[in-house]
Amino acid sequence: MRPFSSRAAQPTPAERVRSILAAARSMTVLSDGVSTEVHHLDGTGVMGHIHLHEPAETPPAPSAVRIPIRLELTDIAPTPVRDRLRARVTLTGLLAAPYDARSTESTCVEFGQAVLEDATGRTFVSLDALQDTTLDPLATCESGMLTHLLDGHGELVPLLLRLVRPQPRRGLLRPVPVALDRYGVTLRLEYPDGYEDVRLPFASPVTDIDQAGPRIHALLTAARRASHPNHLPA
């Protein structure tokens, strides 16, 4: 297996938004002048509590209720890295009735826009893109898998440095897994003066959760076979 470049296959903005919505444990809802912190999403993610639909083709009746709503979510790395904020997602739309955080029914939202903000900038994602995107099978278990990799097999993480091209510069303090998705693993390389994220892609995208373990083992096997040393202190 060839060493990997830091510029490797990664999720599209629509895939990232879908994953963040699915994995979210909380969100902030702003509507009708009221800000509500919604916690305990019961493992269903945001889409278990709201339903997005296209704007109506015909203008609503003058008497129709049109209440703006804004949903704000943050994507936080589950591992103890510097700058744990990975992304922010903002969804806006319109409601036909006042928002009720206590309701057990799904809230119907007329889609306005979805915005992903991360280290690369701001990206607008259409409703069609969200609906056409298949949910990453690792989205809701990423946190547990990364935590297990770091806490249960932390001694293996430095091996993955052998797959990084170009090689990490000298002075590297530690590599930490910061993200996991159907396309591969992202390592955060921490230095005294900052950090750098590098992608280690799987041989092919994961289509089922049961494939994740073998894909990670394949990366470790490739790392053991690689020839160049890492720059971590002995």
N, C-alpha and C positions, 0 to 999 in steps of 0.2 A: 504494500500500500504506500502511495506517495505521501510525503509530508504535506501538510495543509497550509494554505494561505490564510491570512486574517480576513481576506475578502472572499467569503464563501457563501453558499446558499443559505438563505435565511427567510423568515416569514415575511409575507407582504404586509403592508399596513392594515389591510382588511383582516388578515389572519391574526395579527396582533390584537386588534380591537376585539375580535370575537373571543380570543383567549382571555383577555382581561375581563370582559363582561362575564364570561363563564366562571372564572376563578374568583371573582370579587367576593369578599366577605362583608363589605360595607360600601356605602356610597352616600354622597351628599345630594339631596334633592332641593332645588330652589324653585318655588312656584308660588304665584300670587303673593309675593312679598315675604314669604316664609321660607326659612332654611331648615331642613330636617335631616338629621343624621340617621340613616337607616342601617342598622346592624343586623347580624344574625340572618343572613340570606338563606339559611337552611340548606346549603349545598347546591342550590338551584341556580346561583348566580343571578345577575341582573335580569336576564331574559326569562327567568322564572317568575319575575314580578312585574315586568312590563312587556307590552306587545307593540312592536313598531309597524306602522303601515304607511303606504304612500299617501301624499296629499290628495285630497279629493279633486277630481277633474273639473267639477263644477263649483263655482263659488258658494260658500255656505249661506244659509238664510240670514238676513240681518239680525234676527233674534237668537241665532245660534251662539252658544257659549264657546269662547276660544281663549283658553288660559295657557299662557306660555309656561313651559317647564324646562328645567336645565338639570341634567344629571352629571355629577363630577365624580370621577374615580381615579385612584392612584395605583400604580403598579409598583410594588415594593419588592426588592430582592429578598428571598427567604434566607439567604446566607449572610454572615456578618462581614460585609465588604464595605469599603468606603463608598459614600454616595449611593445609598441603597435605593433611592428613587430611580426607577427605570423608565417610567413613562406616566403620562396623564392622558385620560380620555374624557372628552366632554361630549355629551349628547344633548341636543336641543330639539324641541318640538312643541306641539300644541295638544292640550287636553280638551275634552268636551264636558268635563266635570271637574270640580276641585280635587286636588290630589289628597288621598287619604292613606297615610302610611300604615294604618291599622287594618286596612282592607285585606282580606284573604284572596280576593279576586285579582287577576292580572289587570294592570292599568293600561288602557289603550292609548298610545301616543302617536299622533300624526308626525312623521319624521320631518325634522328640519335639517340638521346636519350632524355629522360625527367628526370629531377632530382628535387626531393622535399627536401628542407632543412628546418628543424624546430627544436624545442627544443629537439626532440628525436634523431636527427642526420640527415644523408643523405640517401635518398632512391631513387633507380632507378626504373622508371616505364616504362613498355613496351608499345608499340603502341597497341598491342592486348588488354592489360589491360585497356587502355584509351577508346578504341572503344567498349569494352564489358561492360563498366560501364555506368549505367543510371545516367543522371545528377540529382543532388539533387534538388528537387523542391523548396527549400528555398535558393538556391545559390545566385540568383540575387536580392533577397529581404531581405537577412539577415541583411544588414546594416540598412535599414529602420525599420525593426522589433525590432532590439536591441535598436536602438535609441529611438523608441517609448516606449519600456518597461522601459528604464531608465529615460527618461524625463517625460513621461506621467504617469508612475506607479512606480516611484522609491521607494515609501514607501513600496511596496510589495516585493522588492528584498530581504531584510533581512529575510523575512519569509522562503525563500528557504534554509536558513542555517539549518533549522530543519531536512532537508532530507539528510544532509551530514554525512557520516560515513567513517572514524572516525570523531568525532566532531572536529570542528575547535579549534586550540589551543588558549589559552588566549592571549590577546593583539591584537586581530583582529581589524583593523581600519575600514574596510568596505569590503563588497562583491560587485563586479561589474560584470554584464554579459559581457563576452568577446567573446563568439562564440555561434552560433546557426546553427544547421544542422538537417537533417531528423531524426537523432537518439536522439537528446536532446539538452540541454543547458549546456554551460560551464561557471562556475563562477570563477572569479579571486579573491582570498582571499588575500587582501593586509595587510601586517604587517609592523611595523616600520623597520624590518630588511630584508624585501623581500616580496615574494608573492608565492602563490600556486594555481594551477588550479585544479578544481574538476568538474567532469561530473555528470549531473543529467539527466538520460536517460528517454525518453518517454516510455510509456507502449508498444508501437510498433512503428516502423519507419513511418514517414510521407510519404505518397505517392502522396499527392496533397496539394497545398498551403492552401486550405481551412481548412485543418486539423490542421494547426499549432496553431491557436488560442485556440481551445479546448484542445490541448495537453498541452499548457502552463497553461491554467486554471486548468487542472487536477493536474499538479505539485503543484500549489498554494493551491488547495483543500487538497491535501495530506499533505502539509506543515502545514496547519492550524490544521490538526488532529494529527500531531506528538506531542510527549510529551516533548521532551527535549528543554530547552531554548537555545537561541544563546548567544554569548559573546559580542555582541555590547554594547557600553555604552547606558544607558537609555536616 
